[in-house]
Amino acid sequence: MERQRPKEQDKILRRSNFEAVEENLTPEQAKLEASRCLNCKNPRCVKGCPVNIQIPQFIQAVKEDNLEKAGEIIRQTSMLPSVCGRVCPQERQCEGQCVLGIKGEAVAIGALERYVGDNTRPKETTITPSGKKVAVIGSGCAGITAASDLRKAGHEVVVFEALHKFGGVLRYGIPPFRLPRVVLDREIDALKAMGVEFKKNVIVGKSITIKQLEEDGFDAIFICSGAGLPKMMGIPGENLNGVFSANEFLTRVNLMQANDENTPTPLKVGEKVAVIGGGNVAMDAARTAVRVGFKEVYIVYRRTEKELPARLEEIRHAKEEGVIFKFLHAPYEIIDKDGYVGGMKFEIMELGEPDESGRCKPIGTGKYETFDVDTVIVALGTGPNPIIQKSSEADGIEFATDKRGYFTVDEETRETSIPRIYAGGDVAPVGTSNAINAMGAGKKAAKAINEYLAAK
């Protein structure tokens, strides 16, 4: 049986709106897709999931038309099925391990998870107060996951968010055409209903310090404030007007509606934009640039299409929406035109031997090409903002960090070098930085905190 595919919004129409590109599977499609699952005795898909969702069991419940049971099975380990079903790289995780994918197409696990998440709600949980209090710094994937597990254990949980809306990178980094805001709001409202307290506009390290949280009676602290410090290219012209980090560009559009001319902080939209990078963030930035009105949008990557780290689905959608891909081009210089971007010069590359990442290393040829662009968006990743570490040092709390500034943590418990303080998500990444890995870190931290508080 062929893999069932959700209906997609017309590729021309969606260039001008931020509505969801994909619809949900229909009930008929969901049952047909569920029937493709082989219900393996040794389910490799579960091993491929960082939070170990019992995938064959929930799919069997879908097949039996018992969505409530399917929802309960998923939520035993994941509070964000509607989110993960949309943004997780299933082709490299659960679906990448599916036996059917060896000779054909894997079961559409992500689409089925999204279908279940959208059509079920968490069951009410009886909370027995523990008398303990936990602070969670950050309301992204890791924070939401940890907050749920900690609250179920009876602790008073307070989530501190630096921005004016909750959701972390799910809100400011992922565009609504990939993750509709109604979905994200629903997941956060479920946590509020459980009794989790959310406080916005609180920058830990500025508004309040780690030491003050301890003085306020928090028995444990989980730091999952994300990695919002953009990595730039280090080439001439980076300080020109018209150069953005992808982090800034997406935050301004997703969180501040900067594409609306009536907003207090409007975005100047030019004619042509070059997005530097090849990951999911680059795809999000490019597809957002299409929607805000840039007439030509380029994704410029120094390797070939084969090495693109972005999800295949995101690459396909970008191409359908008119994004132009330029491969084997490395940034060399941004051209100055009266203080603004007047073009960009790239060196033509060729692939050499594989490097430490296993991918062929790009090597400069000494040949160059200039693009006629007026805007540049740099999507080369981010690093951790050191604000928490530096403010803590002033209070005599010195966290161990690696050479890049990430918190050093125990891989299993996520505890930092300071007892009772844990870290996870993008501030202490393990493996690839994505939603499901951050959730896995949140679950590990919550488990360790629960065990610590129970022993205490």
SELUMVEX-214428 format. One record per residue (C-alpha): residue number from 0; y, z, x. Coordinates in nm, 3 decimals. Each point is the difference from the previous one (the first is absolute). Example, Ala and Ser with C-alpha at 12.3 -4.5 7.8 and 13.67 -1.06 7.14 Angstrom:
+-----+---------+---------+---------+
: seq :       y :       z :       x :
+-----+---------+---------+---------+
:   0 :  -0.450 :   0.780 :   1.230 :
:   1 :   0.344 :  -0.066 :   0.137 :
+-----+---------+---------+---------+
//
This chain:
+-----+---------+---------+---------+
: seq :       y :       z :       x :
+-----+---------+---------+---------+
:   0 :   0.000 :   0.000 :   0.000 :
:   1 :   0.346 :  -0.088 :   0.127 :
:   2 :   0.246 :   0.275 :   0.086 :
:   3 :   0.240 :   0.073 :  -0.286 :
:   4 :   0.367 :  -0.045 :   0.085 :
:   5 :   0.298 :   0.151 :  -0.183 :
:   6 :   0.257 :  -0.234 :  -0.151 :
:   7 :   0.305 :  -0.051 :   0.220 :
:   8 :   0.362 :  -0.065 :  -0.088 :
:   9 :   0.109 :  -0.363 :   0.053 :
:  10 :   0.086 :  -0.052 :   0.366 :
:  11 :   0.332 :  -0.169 :  -0.077 :
:  12 :   0.108 :   0.248 :  -0.265 :
:  13 :  -0.078 :   0.304 :   0.210 :
:  14 :   0.235 :  -0.113 :   0.279 :
:  15 :   0.291 :   0.124 :  -0.211 :
:  16 :  -0.129 :   0.332 :  -0.133 :
:  17 :  -0.153 :   0.326 :   0.117 :
:  18 :  -0.265 :   0.023 :  -0.270 :
:  19 :  -0.362 :   0.058 :   0.100 :
:  20 :  -0.164 :  -0.313 :   0.144 :
:  21 :  -0.348 :   0.093 :  -0.122 :
:  22 :  -0.108 :   0.118 :  -0.342 :
:  23 :  -0.295 :   0.229 :  -0.052 :
:  24 :  -0.350 :  -0.126 :  -0.059 :
:  25 :  -0.080 :  -0.034 :  -0.369 :
:  26 :  -0.271 :   0.231 :  -0.138 :
:  27 :  -0.238 :  -0.296 :  -0.007 :
:  28 :   0.080 :  -0.092 :   0.359 :
:  29 :  -0.040 :   0.362 :   0.113 :
:  30 :  -0.348 :   0.028 :  -0.150 :
:  31 :  -0.104 :  -0.336 :   0.146 :
:  32 :   0.127 :   0.097 :   0.344 :
:  33 :  -0.168 :   0.340 :  -0.024 :
:  34 :  -0.329 :  -0.175 :  -0.074 :
:  35 :   0.022 :  -0.174 :   0.340 :
:  36 :  -0.044 :   0.332 :   0.183 :
:  37 :  -0.350 :   0.037 :   0.149 :
:  38 :   0.017 :   0.382 :  -0.018 :
:  39 :  -0.132 :   0.024 :   0.356 :
:  40 :  -0.210 :   0.301 :   0.097 :
:  41 :   0.201 :   0.024 :   0.319 :
:  42 :   0.349 :  -0.098 :  -0.119 :
:  43 :   0.190 :  -0.130 :   0.300 :
:  44 :   0.312 :  -0.031 :  -0.216 :
:  45 :   0.025 :   0.381 :  -0.029 :
:  46 :  -0.015 :   0.034 :   0.378 :
:  47 :   0.279 :  -0.256 :   0.026 :
:  48 :   0.228 :   0.211 :  -0.223 :
:  49 :   0.205 :   0.261 :   0.193 :
:  50 :  -0.017 :   0.241 :  -0.297 :
:  51 :  -0.364 :  -0.081 :  -0.087 :
:  52 :   0.046 :  -0.100 :  -0.363 :
:  53 :  -0.345 :  -0.027 :  -0.160 :
:  54 :   0.043 :  -0.369 :  -0.065 :
:  55 :  -0.339 :  -0.103 :  -0.145 :
:  56 :   0.011 :   0.291 :  -0.245 :
:  57 :   0.345 :  -0.079 :  -0.137 :
:  58 :  -0.083 :  -0.370 :  -0.022 :
:  59 :  -0.319 :   0.083 :  -0.192 :
:  60 :   0.211 :   0.201 :  -0.245 :
:  61 :   0.227 :  -0.304 :  -0.048 :
:  62 :  -0.308 :  -0.212 :  -0.064 :
:  63 :  -0.109 :   0.251 :  -0.266 :
:  64 :   0.349 :  -0.019 :  -0.154 :
:  65 :   0.061 :   0.368 :   0.076 :
:  66 :   0.345 :  -0.009 :   0.157 :
:  67 :   0.061 :   0.373 :  -0.033 :
:  68 :  -0.306 :   0.070 :   0.211 :
:  69 :   0.110 :  -0.265 :   0.252 :
:  70 :   0.342 :   0.165 :   0.025 :
:  71 :  -0.153 :   0.344 :   0.054 :
:  72 :  -0.222 :  -0.134 :   0.279 :
:  73 :   0.291 :  -0.163 :   0.184 :
:  74 :   0.229 :   0.301 :  -0.041 :
:  75 :  -0.254 :   0.232 :   0.156 :
:  76 :   0.126 :  -0.136 :   0.332 :
:  77 :   0.312 :  -0.207 :  -0.079 :
:  78 :   0.297 :   0.089 :  -0.220 :
:  79 :   0.155 :  -0.346 :   0.046 :
:  80 :  -0.243 :  -0.265 :  -0.134 :
:  81 :   0.276 :  -0.214 :  -0.150 :
:  82 :   0.187 :   0.004 :   0.331 :
:  83 :  -0.294 :  -0.054 :   0.233 :
:  84 :  -0.143 :  -0.271 :  -0.219 :
:  85 :   0.320 :  -0.194 :   0.064 :
:  86 :   0.103 :   0.069 :   0.359 :
:  87 :  -0.311 :   0.093 :   0.201 :
:  88 :  -0.146 :  -0.261 :   0.239 :
:  89 :  -0.336 :  -0.011 :  -0.179 :
:  90 :  -0.114 :  -0.307 :   0.191 :
:  91 :   0.000 :   0.211 :   0.319 :
:  92 :  -0.141 :   0.314 :  -0.157 :
:  93 :  -0.220 :   0.033 :  -0.310 :
:  94 :  -0.024 :  -0.369 :  -0.089 :
:  95 :  -0.037 :  -0.088 :   0.367 :
:  96 :  -0.325 :   0.198 :   0.002 :
:  97 :  -0.137 :  -0.141 :  -0.329 :
:  98 :  -0.345 :  -0.159 :   0.042 :
:  99 :   0.095 :  -0.285 :  -0.236 :
: 100 :   0.276 :  -0.097 :   0.240 :
: 101 :  -0.250 :  -0.096 :   0.271 :
: 102 :  -0.090 :  -0.329 :  -0.166 :
: 103 :   0.252 :  -0.018 :  -0.281 :
: 104 :   0.290 :   0.193 :  -0.149 :
: 105 :   0.007 :   0.379 :  -0.001 :
: 106 :   0.028 :   0.196 :  -0.324 :
: 107 :   0.367 :   0.031 :  -0.101 :
: 108 :   0.005 :   0.375 :   0.058 :
: 109 :   0.379 :   0.021 :   0.022 :
: 110 :   0.053 :  -0.184 :  -0.329 :
: 111 :  -0.258 :   0.222 :  -0.172 :
: 112 :   0.159 :   0.316 :   0.139 :
: 113 :   0.342 :  -0.113 :  -0.122 :
: 114 :  -0.146 :  -0.083 :  -0.343 :
: 115 :  -0.152 :   0.348 :  -0.031 :
: 116 :   0.312 :   0.173 :   0.131 :
: 117 :   0.230 :  -0.181 :  -0.242 :
: 118 :  -0.221 :   0.066 :  -0.302 :
: 119 :  -0.087 :   0.368 :   0.053 :
: 120 :   0.188 :   0.323 :   0.061 :
: 121 :  -0.095 :   0.307 :   0.204 :
: 122 :  -0.174 :   0.277 :  -0.193 :
: 123 :   0.190 :   0.325 :  -0.039 :
: 124 :  -0.095 :   0.244 :   0.273 :
: 125 :  -0.014 :   0.375 :  -0.043 :
: 126 :   0.198 :   0.156 :   0.284 :
: 127 :  -0.088 :   0.351 :   0.116 :
: 128 :   0.295 :   0.131 :   0.205 :
: 129 :  -0.091 :   0.089 :   0.357 :
: 130 :   0.323 :   0.181 :   0.083 :
: 131 :   0.054 :  -0.234 :   0.296 :
: 132 :   0.286 :  -0.242 :   0.057 :
: 133 :  -0.009 :  -0.336 :   0.183 :
: 134 :   0.284 :  -0.234 :   0.099 :
: 135 :  -0.065 :  -0.374 :   0.013 :
: 136 :   0.266 :  -0.198 :   0.188 :
: 137 :   0.001 :  -0.356 :  -0.135 :
: 138 :  -0.105 :  -0.150 :  -0.334 :
: 139 :  -0.188 :  -0.307 :   0.120 :
: 140 :  -0.375 :  -0.064 :  -0.007 :
: 141 :  -0.098 :   0.290 :   0.225 :
: 142 :   0.233 :   0.245 :  -0.172 :
: 143 :  -0.101 :  -0.089 :  -0.355 :
: 144 :  -0.369 :   0.021 :   0.089 :
: 145 :   0.031 :   0.334 :   0.178 :
: 146 :   0.219 :   0.143 :  -0.278 :
: 147 :  -0.265 :  -0.084 :  -0.260 :
: 148 :  -0.287 :   0.163 :   0.191 :
: 149 :   0.207 :   0.305 :   0.093 :
: 150 :   0.116 :   0.052 :  -0.357 :
: 151 :  -0.355 :  -0.025 :  -0.133 :
: 152 :  -0.087 :   0.286 :   0.235 :
: 153 :   0.260 :   0.213 :  -0.178 :
: 154 :   0.279 :   0.001 :   0.258 :
: 155 :   0.368 :  -0.029 :  -0.083 :
: 156 :   0.092 :  -0.341 :   0.145 :
: 157 :   0.352 :  -0.122 :   0.071 :
: 158 :   0.055 :  -0.359 :   0.113 :
: 159 :   0.323 :  -0.068 :   0.192 :
: 160 :   0.132 :  -0.359 :  -0.004 :
: 161 :   0.293 :  -0.119 :   0.214 :
: 162 :   0.099 :  -0.283 :  -0.235 :
: 163 :   0.128 :   0.011 :  -0.358 :
: 164 :  -0.322 :  -0.135 :  -0.151 :
: 165 :  -0.361 :   0.100 :   0.058 :
: 166 :  -0.283 :  -0.210 :   0.139 :
: 167 :   0.088 :  -0.045 :   0.365 :
: 168 :  -0.092 :  -0.339 :   0.144 :
: 169 :  -0.170 :  -0.087 :  -0.330 :
: 170 :   0.348 :   0.004 :  -0.153 :
: 171 :   0.234 :  -0.125 :   0.272 :
: 172 :  -0.236 :  -0.219 :   0.202 :
: 173 :  -0.226 :  -0.177 :  -0.251 :
: 174 :   0.175 :  -0.238 :  -0.240 :
: 175 :  -0.052 :   0.039 :  -0.377 :
: 176 :  -0.164 :  -0.343 :  -0.024 :
: 177 :  -0.289 :   0.157 :   0.193 :
: 178 :   0.023 :   0.354 :  -0.137 :
: 179 :   0.180 :   0.029 :  -0.337 :
: 180 :   0.217 :   0.311 :  -0.015 :
: 181 :  -0.148 :   0.108 :  -0.334 :
: 182 :  -0.334 :   0.039 :   0.181 :
: 183 :   0.147 :   0.215 :   0.277 :
: 184 :   0.200 :   0.213 :  -0.245 :
: 185 :  -0.313 :   0.062 :  -0.206 :
: 186 :  -0.192 :   0.132 :   0.302 :
: 187 :   0.283 :   0.236 :   0.099 :
: 188 :   0.044 :   0.121 :  -0.360 :
: 189 :  -0.370 :   0.093 :  -0.003 :
: 190 :   0.059 :   0.228 :   0.298 :
: 191 :   0.304 :   0.157 :  -0.164 :
: 192 :  -0.214 :   0.068 :  -0.308 :
: 193 :  -0.243 :   0.188 :   0.227 :
: 194 :   0.283 :   0.225 :   0.111 :
: 195 :   0.095 :  -0.158 :   0.332 :
: 196 :   0.372 :   0.050 :   0.062 :
: 197 :   0.201 :  -0.289 :   0.146 :
: 198 :   0.336 :   0.044 :   0.175 :
: 199 :   0.201 :  -0.310 :   0.092 :
: 200 :   0.293 :  -0.054 :   0.241 :
: 201 :  -0.143 :   0.256 :   0.242 :
: 202 :  -0.016 :  -0.110 :   0.364 :
: 203 :  -0.226 :   0.241 :   0.181 :
: 204 :   0.159 :   0.043 :   0.341 :
: 205 :   0.352 :  -0.025 :  -0.147 :
: 206 :   0.018 :   0.149 :  -0.352 :
: 207 :  -0.264 :   0.257 :   0.090 :
: 208 :  -0.209 :   0.067 :   0.310 :
: 209 :  -0.368 :   0.073 :   0.056 :
: 210 :   0.094 :   0.355 :   0.100 :
: 211 :   0.189 :   0.048 :  -0.326 :
: 212 :  -0.300 :  -0.123 :  -0.199 :
: 213 :  -0.214 :   0.262 :   0.172 :
: 214 :   0.265 :   0.266 :  -0.071 :
: 215 :   0.001 :  -0.109 :  -0.365 :
: 216 :  -0.361 :   0.109 :  -0.029 :
: 217 :  -0.197 :  -0.323 :   0.033 :
: 218 :  -0.349 :   0.086 :   0.122 :
: 219 :  -0.067 :  -0.350 :   0.135 :
: 220 :   0.198 :  -0.321 :   0.056 :
: 221 :  -0.117 :  -0.362 :  -0.010 :
: 222 :   0.233 :  -0.249 :   0.171 :
: 223 :  -0.037 :  -0.357 :  -0.126 :
: 224 :   0.355 :  -0.128 :   0.024 :
: 225 :  -0.096 :  -0.354 :   0.099 :
: 226 :   0.113 :  -0.215 :   0.289 :
: 227 :   0.339 :  -0.139 :  -0.088 :
: 228 :   0.139 :  -0.078 :   0.345 :
: 229 :  -0.003 :  -0.380 :   0.036 :
: 230 :  -0.126 :  -0.176 :   0.312 :
: 231 :   0.235 :  -0.274 :   0.113 :
: 232 :  -0.045 :  -0.298 :   0.231 :
: 233 :   0.218 :   0.094 :   0.296 :
: 234 :   0.164 :  -0.343 :   0.027 :
: 235 :   0.365 :  -0.111 :   0.019 :
: 236 :   0.178 :  -0.013 :  -0.336 :
: 237 :  -0.193 :   0.273 :  -0.180 :
: 238 :   0.321 :   0.185 :  -0.087 :
: 239 :   0.159 :  -0.296 :  -0.179 :
: 240 :   0.088 :   0.016 :  -0.368 :
: 241 :  -0.282 :  -0.153 :  -0.200 :
: 242 :  -0.281 :   0.165 :   0.198 :
: 243 :  -0.209 :   0.247 :  -0.200 :
: 244 :  -0.310 :   0.201 :   0.060 :
: 245 :  -0.256 :  -0.068 :  -0.272 :
: 246 :   0.015 :   0.371 :  -0.077 :
: 247 :   0.371 :  -0.016 :  -0.079 :
: 248 :  -0.023 :  -0.330 :  -0.186 :
: 249 :  -0.285 :   0.112 :  -0.227 :
: 250 :   0.148 :   0.345 :  -0.057 :
: 251 :   0.333 :  -0.146 :  -0.104 :
: 252 :  -0.159 :  -0.238 :  -0.247 :
: 253 :  -0.288 :   0.214 :  -0.129 :
: 254 :   0.182 :   0.332 :  -0.020 :
: 255 :   0.368 :  -0.090 :  -0.027 :
: 256 :  -0.016 :  -0.333 :  -0.188 :
: 257 :   0.222 :  -0.155 :   0.268 :
: 258 :  -0.078 :  -0.348 :  -0.134 :
: 259 :   0.201 :   0.086 :  -0.314 :
: 260 :   0.361 :  -0.102 :   0.052 :
: 261 :   0.112 :   0.298 :  -0.212 :
: 262 :  -0.159 :   0.255 :   0.231 :
: 263 :   0.232 :   0.220 :   0.213 :
: 264 :  -0.182 :  -0.122 :   0.314 :
: 265 :  -0.062 :  -0.375 :  -0.048 :
: 266 :  -0.203 :  -0.210 :   0.241 :
: 267 :   0.160 :  -0.310 :   0.147 :
: 268 :  -0.247 :  -0.280 :  -0.072 :
: 269 :   0.023 :  -0.298 :   0.234 :
: 270 :  -0.164 :  -0.343 :  -0.005 :
: 271 :  -0.282 :   0.023 :   0.254 :
: 272 :  -0.187 :   0.302 :   0.132 :
: 273 :  -0.256 :   0.050 :   0.276 :
: 274 :  -0.245 :   0.288 :  -0.051 :
: 275 :  -0.152 :   0.107 :   0.332 :
: 276 :  -0.358 :   0.128 :  -0.021 :
: 277 :  -0.330 :  -0.074 :  -0.169 :
: 278 :  -0.111 :   0.318 :  -0.179 :
: 279 :   0.019 :   0.104 :  -0.363 :
: 280 :   0.355 :   0.131 :   0.048 :
: 281 :   0.107 :  -0.343 :   0.125 :
: 282 :  -0.158 :  -0.159 :  -0.308 :
: 283 :   0.175 :   0.250 :  -0.227 :
: 284 :   0.334 :  -0.065 :   0.170 :
: 285 :  -0.039 :  -0.378 :  -0.019 :
: 286 :  -0.110 :  -0.002 :  -0.363 :
: 287 :   0.286 :   0.235 :  -0.087 :
: 288 :   0.244 :  -0.230 :   0.183 :
: 289 :  -0.121 :  -0.287 :  -0.220 :
: 290 :   0.073 :   0.203 :  -0.312 :
: 291 :   0.348 :   0.117 :   0.102 :
: 292 :   0.113 :  -0.359 :   0.050 :
: 293 :  -0.050 :  -0.122 :   0.359 :
: 294 :  -0.055 :  -0.376 :  -0.020 :
: 295 :  -0.225 :  -0.028 :   0.306 :
: 296 :  -0.223 :   0.284 :   0.114 :
: 297 :  -0.197 :  -0.015 :   0.326 :
: 298 :  -0.269 :   0.232 :   0.130 :
: 299 :  -0.005 :  -0.034 :   0.377 :
: 300 :  -0.308 :   0.126 :   0.185 :
: 301 :  -0.087 :  -0.021 :   0.368 :
: 302 :  -0.372 :  -0.067 :  -0.053 :
: 303 :  -0.180 :  -0.240 :  -0.235 :
: 304 :  -0.084 :   0.037 :  -0.367 :
: 305 :  -0.350 :   0.117 :   0.093 :
: 306 :   0.144 :   0.315 :   0.161 :
: 307 :   0.234 :   0.095 :  -0.286 :
: 308 :  -0.063 :   0.368 :  -0.081 :
: 309 :   0.128 :  -0.025 :  -0.359 :
: 310 :  -0.235 :  -0.005 :  -0.298 :
: 311 :  -0.129 :  -0.347 :  -0.088 :
: 312 :   0.126 :   0.046 :  -0.355 :
: 313 :   0.351 :   0.073 :   0.123 :
: 314 :  -0.001 :  -0.305 :   0.227 :
: 315 :  -0.117 :  -0.220 :  -0.288 :
: 316 :   0.265 :   0.135 :  -0.234 :
: 317 :   0.272 :  -0.049 :   0.261 :
: 318 :  -0.100 :  -0.364 :   0.051 :
: 319 :  -0.010 :  -0.061 :  -0.376 :
: 320 :   0.352 :   0.141 :  -0.028 :
: 321 :   0.138 :  -0.242 :   0.259 :
: 322 :   0.008 :   0.214 :   0.314 :
: 323 :  -0.017 :  -0.220 :   0.312 :
: 324 :  -0.225 :   0.123 :   0.283 :
: 325 :   0.086 :  -0.069 :   0.363 :
: 326 :  -0.277 :   0.095 :   0.242 :
: 327 :  -0.003 :   0.035 :   0.380 :
: 328 :   0.371 :   0.085 :   0.010 :
: 329 :   0.130 :   0.313 :   0.176 :
: 330 :   0.358 :   0.135 :  -0.047 :
: 331 :   0.223 :  -0.074 :   0.298 :
: 332 :   0.362 :   0.034 :  -0.113 :
: 333 :   0.213 :   0.031 :  -0.313 :
: 334 :   0.302 :  -0.227 :   0.023 :
: 335 :   0.344 :   0.151 :  -0.055 :
: 336 :   0.241 :  -0.171 :  -0.243 :
: 337 :   0.317 :   0.209 :  -0.030 :
: 338 :  -0.200 :   0.323 :  -0.012 :
: 339 :  -0.257 :  -0.134 :  -0.247 :
: 340 :  -0.339 :  -0.165 :   0.038 :
: 341 :   0.057 :  -0.367 :   0.081 :
: 342 :  -0.360 :  -0.096 :   0.073 :
: 343 :  -0.302 :   0.123 :   0.191 :
: 344 :  -0.170 :  -0.126 :   0.314 :
: 345 :  -0.378 :   0.028 :   0.043 :
: 346 :  -0.232 :  -0.066 :   0.290 :
: 347 :  -0.302 :  -0.216 :  -0.079 :
: 348 :  -0.321 :   0.187 :   0.075 :
: 349 :  -0.364 :  -0.084 :   0.066 :
: 350 :  -0.305 :   0.226 :  -0.024 :
: 351 :  -0.169 :   0.137 :   0.309 :
: 352 :  -0.289 :   0.241 :   0.048 :
: 353 :  -0.059 :   0.288 :  -0.246 :
: 354 :   0.203 :   0.316 :   0.067 :
: 355 :  -0.087 :   0.367 :  -0.071 :
: 356 :   0.031 :  -0.063 :  -0.375 :
: 357 :  -0.272 :  -0.265 :   0.016 :
: 358 :   0.244 :  -0.275 :  -0.098 :
: 359 :   0.099 :  -0.285 :   0.229 :
: 360 :   0.314 :   0.088 :   0.193 :
: 361 :   0.305 :  -0.223 :  -0.061 :
: 362 :   0.138 :  -0.153 :   0.320 :
: 363 :   0.343 :  -0.160 :   0.037 :
: 364 :   0.015 :  -0.373 :   0.078 :
: 365 :   0.363 :  -0.011 :   0.115 :
: 366 :   0.086 :  -0.229 :  -0.293 :
: 367 :   0.244 :   0.108 :  -0.269 :
: 368 :   0.102 :  -0.079 :  -0.357 :
: 369 :   0.309 :   0.110 :  -0.192 :
: 370 :  -0.008 :   0.076 :  -0.374 :
: 371 :   0.307 :  -0.045 :  -0.217 :
: 372 :  -0.003 :   0.340 :  -0.175 :
: 373 :   0.272 :   0.243 :  -0.105 :
: 374 :  -0.218 :   0.308 :  -0.056 :
: 375 :  -0.279 :   0.164 :   0.202 :
: 376 :  -0.243 :   0.264 :  -0.132 :
: 377 :  -0.207 :   0.181 :   0.262 :
: 378 :  -0.343 :   0.111 :  -0.126 :
: 379 :  -0.170 :   0.121 :   0.316 :
: 380 :  -0.101 :   0.343 :  -0.121 :
: 381 :   0.155 :   0.346 :   0.004 :
: 382 :  -0.026 :   0.323 :   0.193 :
: 383 :   0.043 :   0.367 :  -0.092 :
: 384 :   0.345 :   0.144 :  -0.048 :
: 385 :   0.017 :   0.303 :   0.237 :
: 386 :   0.231 :   0.202 :  -0.226 :
: 387 :  -0.261 :   0.262 :  -0.092 :
: 388 :  -0.121 :   0.047 :   0.357 :
: 389 :   0.352 :   0.030 :   0.143 :
: 390 :   0.128 :   0.242 :  -0.264 :
: 391 :  -0.313 :   0.212 :   0.047 :
: 392 :   0.050 :   0.013 :   0.378 :
: 393 :   0.339 :   0.160 :  -0.059 :
: 394 :  -0.184 :   0.274 :  -0.191 :
: 395 :  -0.257 :   0.049 :   0.276 :
: 396 :  -0.275 :  -0.200 :  -0.172 :
: 397 :  -0.128 :  -0.272 :   0.234 :
: 398 :  -0.244 :  -0.250 :  -0.147 :
: 399 :  -0.235 :  -0.194 :   0.226 :
: 400 :   0.060 :  -0.375 :  -0.035 :
: 401 :  -0.137 :  -0.310 :   0.166 :
: 402 :   0.206 :  -0.235 :   0.218 :
: 403 :   0.118 :  -0.192 :  -0.307 :
: 404 :   0.125 :   0.313 :  -0.177 :
: 405 :  -0.279 :   0.037 :  -0.258 :
: 406 :  -0.131 :   0.348 :  -0.077 :
: 407 :  -0.316 :   0.089 :   0.190 :
: 408 :  -0.252 :   0.132 :  -0.252 :
: 409 :  -0.364 :   0.098 :  -0.029 :
: 410 :  -0.171 :  -0.312 :  -0.134 :
: 411 :  -0.204 :   0.187 :  -0.262 :
: 412 :   0.236 :   0.275 :  -0.117 :
: 413 :   0.334 :  -0.176 :   0.070 :
: 414 :   0.133 :   0.330 :   0.141 :
: 415 :   0.282 :  -0.038 :   0.252 :
: 416 :   0.041 :   0.205 :   0.316 :
: 417 :   0.174 :   0.261 :  -0.218 :
: 418 :  -0.238 :   0.208 :  -0.216 :
: 419 :   0.039 :  -0.036 :  -0.378 :
: 420 :   0.193 :  -0.327 :   0.041 :
: 421 :  -0.180 :  -0.328 :  -0.061 :
: 422 :   0.105 :  -0.365 :   0.023 :
: 423 :  -0.128 :  -0.330 :  -0.131 :
: 424 :   0.090 :  -0.347 :  -0.116 :
: 425 :   0.229 :  -0.210 :   0.219 :
: 426 :   0.132 :   0.299 :   0.198 :
: 427 :  -0.351 :   0.060 :   0.136 :
: 428 :  -0.191 :  -0.326 :  -0.063 :
: 429 :  -0.372 :  -0.047 :   0.047 :
: 430 :  -0.102 :  -0.367 :   0.003 :
: 431 :   0.203 :  -0.259 :  -0.189 :
: 432 :   0.310 :   0.120 :  -0.182 :
: 433 :  -0.062 :  -0.061 :  -0.370 :
: 434 :  -0.011 :   0.182 :  -0.333 :
: 435 :  -0.368 :   0.087 :  -0.010 :
: 436 :  -0.010 :   0.133 :   0.359 :
: 437 :   0.301 :   0.217 :  -0.080 :
: 438 :  -0.183 :   0.128 :  -0.307 :
: 439 :  -0.299 :   0.079 :   0.218 :
: 440 :   0.223 :   0.206 :   0.228 :
: 441 :   0.147 :   0.180 :  -0.302 :
: 442 :  -0.348 :   0.093 :  -0.122 :
: 443 :  -0.106 :   0.130 :   0.342 :
: 444 :   0.316 :   0.209 :   0.032 :
: 445 :  -0.037 :   0.143 :  -0.351 :
: 446 :  -0.363 :   0.092 :   0.066 :
: 447 :   0.091 :   0.176 :   0.324 :
: 448 :   0.294 :   0.181 :  -0.161 :
: 449 :  -0.215 :   0.111 :  -0.294 :
: 450 :  -0.263 :   0.138 :   0.241 :
: 451 :   0.266 :   0.175 :   0.209 :
: 452 :   0.167 :   0.160 :  -0.304 :
: 453 :  -0.335 :   0.103 :  -0.149 :
: 454 :  -0.092 :   0.173 :   0.326 :
: 455 :   0.342 :   0.162 :   0.019 :
+-----+---------+---------+---------+
//
